[in-house]
C-alpha cells in the first residue's frame, strides 16, 4: 500500500509540474485572444513549440502512464481523492512562483480539501 501511495504522489507531482510549466510557457507566449484563422494558427504553433509547453505536455504523458499503473493496483475510490491535493499544491505554487493572489477563502478551501482527502482515503 505504501508503494501505491508513493506512486500516486509521483503521478500527482508530475501532473503539477506539467501544469506549472504549461502556465509558465503560456505566460511567455502571451494571451490568446480573438483573431482570424492565421492568428490562431500562429499562436497555436508558437504555443506548441515553446519549450516549457513541450516539457509540460511530456510530464503530463508520463503522469498519465504512472496513473495507469496506480489504477491497476488500487481502487479508484481510494486513489482519485488524492488528486484533490493537486488543487492545494497548485494554489501554493502559483502563489509562490507565479505571484498569483491567494485569498483567505481560498486558504480555507485548501484546508477543507486537505481534510476531505484525509477522511476519504481512510479505510
HELIX and SHEET records of a PDB file:
HELIX    1   1 UNK A    2  UNK A   29  1                                  28    
HELIX    2   2 UNK A   37  UNK A   48  1                                  12    
HELIX    3   3 UNK A   51  UNK A   73  1                                  23    
HELIX    4   4 UNK A   76  UNK A   79  1                                   4    
HELIX    5   5 UNK A   80  UNK A   82  5                                   3    
HELIX    6   6 UNK A   83  UNK A   97  1                                  15    
HELIX    7   7 UNK A  104  UNK A  120  1                                  17    
END                                                                             
